Amino acid sequence: MSRVGWLGQAVLAASVVVAPVVAQEKAAPPDHAMVMPDVDQHLKILTEKLELNAEQQEKARPILKGMQDAVQKDMDDKTQTPDQVRAKVHTDFMKADKELREFLTEEQKTKLDDMEKQMHHESSDQK
């Protein structure tokens, strides 16, 4: 699978894997560049976009929670440079992406690829 650039990865991780997501209306803390949707919101979007069944939703929830917690920890770590944070966020995203793909059907994987491509395209337009 082709990978998007670092900005795309950071944006993808911030949206917790899904692309065109409107995050909950809440102000970001001034020292954060991103606001992440909560796990339930993200799971709902994945369920709609990928047509996850109940068993897949149960498997996805802890993966999304783990990624969200890891990304938030990375973003809160003020000892790291922005490049170091982006690298860690990228790693968090890749780990979750790999774990999710383990139980997706081929059709769902294709849909996820399309979502990621769309997000990469949108992030490229913002540069």
Secondary structure, DSSP 8 states (H G I E B T S, - for coil): -----HHHHHHHHHTTT-SS----S----TT-S-----HHHHHHHHHHHHT--HHHHHHHHHHHHHHHHHHHHHHH-TTS-HHHHHHHHHHHHHHHHHHHHTT--HHHHHHHHHHHHHHHHHHHHT-
